Amino acid sequence: MPVIGREPEIYPPELLQSEQLPGDESYRWYCLYTMSRREKDLMRRLIGRKIACYCPTVPKRYRSPAGRLRTSYIPLFASYVFMYGDEAQRHYALSTNCVSRDQEILDAGFKVELRQIQQALAAGVPLTPEAKLERGQRVRVRSGPFRDFEGEVIRREGKTRLLLALNFLEQGVSMEMDEAVLDPL
């Protein structure tokens, strides 16, 4: 069976970078909860219809039965795809048989949270999924490649980590961070 290469995880590529999003006032952000292991199928269908969407992925390395090192790209948030579109595009997504349920995202800071996660992934920082957020000290990164990122400090295995949260999902990712570059808010 042929190995599929890395597929696009965002469409259009500048979706989270631009301040002015495509579309008009009828466009909204939706969180689509997919059927099990159908995130990439849904992404292919949405991109084929030129519908703005994002599903962050991370590399997962493993050895095949023959001993070869393989890399696959799995969704960072299992069963979630984020879509930006109007009611007709939402209806199309729901009719693909890939979506279990959806919800409009009303959180104003949601796009900023997604952008921070996208930037951390682009920088190649190892991220650890964090389910059911814990409350901690809110901080801002003072310097370095993640300057002005905001998040919460958490401790894992005696190390300081910065939690980048998607508060809407009550999930997030964390990355190791030097306490010297963190300022309390």
C-alpha positions as CSV (number, residue, x, y, z in Angstrom):
1,M,0.0,0.0,0.0
2,P,1.4,3.4,-0.9
3,V,2.4,5.8,1.9
4,I,0.5,9.2,1.7
5,G,2.7,12.3,2.3
6,R,1.8,15.1,4.6
7,E,-1.5,16.7,3.7
8,P,-2.4,20.4,4.1
9,E,-3.6,21.2,7.7
10,I,-4.9,24.7,6.9
11,Y,-6.7,26.3,4.0
12,P,-6.1,29.0,2.9
13,P,-2.5,29.1,4.3
14,E,-3.0,32.7,5.6
15,L,-6.3,31.9,7.4
16,L,-5.0,32.6,10.9
17,Q,-2.4,35.2,9.9
18,S,-4.6,37.8,8.3
19,E,-6.7,40.2,10.4
20,Q,-9.4,40.4,7.7
21,L,-10.9,36.9,7.0
22,P,-12.5,36.0,3.7
23,G,-16.3,36.3,3.5
24,D,-18.8,38.6,5.0
25,E,-20.7,39.1,8.3
26,S,-22.5,35.8,7.8
27,Y,-19.2,33.8,8.2
28,R,-18.5,32.2,11.5
29,W,-16.0,29.9,13.2
30,Y,-17.3,26.4,13.8
31,C,-15.8,23.6,15.8
32,L,-16.6,20.4,14.0
33,Y,-16.5,17.2,16.0
34,T,-15.8,14.4,13.6
35,M,-16.5,10.7,13.6
36,S,-13.6,8.6,14.8
37,R,-10.5,9.1,12.6
38,R,-12.2,11.1,9.9
39,E,-10.4,14.4,10.4
40,K,-8.3,14.2,7.3
41,D,-11.2,13.0,5.2
42,L,-13.2,16.0,6.2
43,M,-10.2,18.3,5.6
44,R,-9.8,16.9,2.0
45,R,-13.5,17.5,1.3
46,L,-13.5,21.1,2.7
47,I,-10.3,22.0,0.9
48,G,-11.8,20.6,-2.3
49,R,-14.7,23.0,-1.9
50,K,-12.3,25.8,-1.0
51,I,-13.8,26.2,2.5
52,A,-11.6,27.7,5.1
53,C,-10.5,25.2,7.7
54,Y,-7.7,24.2,10.1
55,C,-6.8,20.9,11.8
56,P,-3.3,21.1,13.5
57,T,-1.3,18.0,13.1
58,V,1.9,16.7,14.8
59,P,4.4,14.1,13.5
60,K,4.2,10.6,15.1
61,R,7.2,8.4,14.5
62,Y,7.1,4.6,14.8
63,R,8.8,1.5,13.5
64,S,7.1,-0.7,10.9
65,P,7.0,-4.4,11.4
66,A,10.0,-4.6,9.0
67,G,11.9,-2.2,11.2
68,R,11.7,0.9,9.1
69,L,11.2,4.3,10.7
70,R,7.9,5.7,9.6
71,T,6.3,9.1,10.2
72,S,2.6,9.8,10.1
73,Y,0.9,13.1,10.9
74,I,-1.9,12.8,13.4
75,P,-4.4,15.5,14.6
76,L,-3.2,17.4,17.6
77,F,-6.8,17.5,18.9
78,A,-8.4,14.2,18.0
79,S,-11.7,14.4,16.3
80,Y,-11.7,18.2,15.9
81,V,-11.6,20.4,12.8
82,F,-12.1,24.1,12.9
83,M,-14.0,25.7,10.0
84,Y,-14.6,29.3,9.0
85,G,-17.6,29.6,6.7
86,D,-21.2,30.6,6.2
87,E,-24.4,28.5,6.8
88,A,-24.3,26.8,3.4
89,Q,-20.7,25.7,4.0
90,R,-21.6,24.5,7.4
91,H,-24.4,22.5,5.9
92,Y,-22.0,20.9,3.4
93,A,-19.6,19.9,6.2
94,L,-22.5,18.3,8.1
95,S,-23.6,16.4,5.0
96,T,-20.2,14.7,4.4
97,N,-20.9,11.9,7.0
98,C,-17.6,12.8,8.6
99,V,-19.1,15.1,11.3
100,S,-20.8,13.9,14.4
101,R,-21.8,17.4,15.7
102,D,-20.8,21.0,15.4
103,Q,-20.8,24.2,17.5
104,E,-20.4,27.8,16.6
105,I,-17.5,29.4,18.4
106,L,-18.4,32.6,20.1
107,D,-15.1,33.1,22.0
108,A,-13.5,36.3,20.6
109,G,-9.9,35.1,21.5
110,F,-10.3,31.8,19.8
111,K,-8.4,32.8,16.6
112,V,-5.5,34.2,18.6
113,E,-5.3,30.8,20.5
114,L,-5.2,28.9,17.3
115,R,-2.6,31.2,15.8
116,Q,-0.3,30.6,18.8
117,I,-0.6,26.9,18.4
118,Q,0.1,27.2,14.7
119,Q,3.2,29.3,15.3
120,A,4.5,26.8,17.9
121,L,4.0,23.9,15.5
122,A,5.7,25.9,12.7
123,A,8.7,26.5,15.0
124,G,9.1,22.7,15.5
125,V,8.7,22.8,19.3
126,P,7.7,19.5,20.7
127,L,4.1,19.9,22.0
128,T,2.3,17.7,24.5
129,P,-1.5,17.5,24.3
130,E,-3.2,18.6,27.6
131,A,-6.8,17.6,28.2
132,K,-9.0,19.2,30.8
133,L,-7.1,22.3,31.6
134,E,-5.8,23.0,35.1
135,R,-5.9,26.6,36.4
136,G,-2.5,28.2,37.1
137,Q,-0.5,31.4,37.0
138,R,-1.2,33.4,33.8
139,V,2.0,34.6,32.1
140,R,3.3,36.3,29.0
141,V,6.6,35.3,27.3
142,R,9.0,38.2,27.5
143,S,11.5,37.3,24.8
144,G,12.5,34.7,22.3
145,P,10.6,33.2,19.3
146,F,7.4,33.0,21.3
147,R,7.5,36.6,22.6
148,D,4.0,37.9,23.6
149,F,2.5,34.5,23.8
150,E,0.1,34.3,26.7
151,G,-0.7,31.1,28.6
152,E,-0.6,29.4,32.0
153,V,2.3,27.9,33.8
154,I,2.0,24.2,34.6
155,R,4.5,21.8,36.1
156,R,5.1,18.3,34.5
157,E,7.8,16.0,35.8
158,G,9.5,18.9,37.6
159,K,9.8,21.0,34.5
160,T,8.1,24.4,33.8
161,R,5.8,24.3,30.8
162,L,3.7,27.0,29.1
163,L,0.2,25.9,28.4
164,L,-1.4,27.2,25.2
165,A,-5.1,26.7,25.7
166,L,-8.1,26.4,23.5
167,N,-10.4,27.4,26.3
168,F,-13.4,26.7,24.1
169,L,-12.5,22.9,24.0
170,E,-11.1,22.8,27.5
171,Q,-7.9,21.4,25.9
172,G,-4.6,22.7,25.0
173,V,-0.9,21.9,24.4
174,S,2.1,22.6,26.5
175,M,5.8,23.2,25.7
176,E,8.8,23.4,27.9
177,M,9.7,27.0,28.7
178,D,12.5,28.6,30.7
179,E,11.0,30.5,33.7
180,A,13.4,33.4,33.1
181,V,11.5,34.5,30.0
182,L,8.1,34.5,31.7
183,D,6.4,37.5,33.2
184,P,3.3,37.2,35.4
185,L,0.1,39.0,34.1
